[in-house]
């Protein structure tokens, strides 16, 4: 097992990388962390679906198609999208405009999935929305919610999730169910492009450490060729463990 002190290094994100982040349980926080690890470059963040803006004084925000088109790229983090003031979320730019704008940036981070802030999800036919020019597809999964019931309060697109996992509504969500959610042909990575990585964030305690390591080892044994790497760790401390 290898320890990393910078998630961006583990994911081999460098000049020219276009990273689509999918899954549930910490996508936006992970994107923010990766962006800040690369703040010495021109970094663009944008959704292909919807995302909450990142509120920070050192992040340049462009909230209309016109603003995005007029913005001059610079070193640091920039976030583009169309702001829906009522929902408080950014929706995707028109695809042809986003594709043109990303050519001006060193690293592009796309939030390419939505889960309504729930820890588990089933995917519709058109989800996740991963552009075909993606170089890295990074899946995020939250293990700290294992053990809750499979209900609408915990799962986005419940019927699709039940089909993926074989559970019945109200059943306890187990690590085997999460494995199916992540690794099934119609699961999290079904529209993945480029190298595939799995990240388990928010692992702080020793007990969580053991659960995450066991889960990564389970995936490595059962799906040895699915991911380039799997990693778990602390988003707070930016310390990660590769299995």
Secondary structure by P-SEA (a helix, b strand, c coil): cccccccccccccccbbbbbbbccccaaaaaaaaaaaacccbbbbbbcccccccccccbbbbccaaaaaaccccccbbbbbbbcccccccccccaaaaaaaaccccbbbbcccccccccbbbbccccccccccccbbbbbbbccccccccccccccaaaaaaaaccccccccccaaaaaaacccccccccccccbbbbbbcccccaaaaaaaaaaaaaaaaaccccccccccccccccccccc
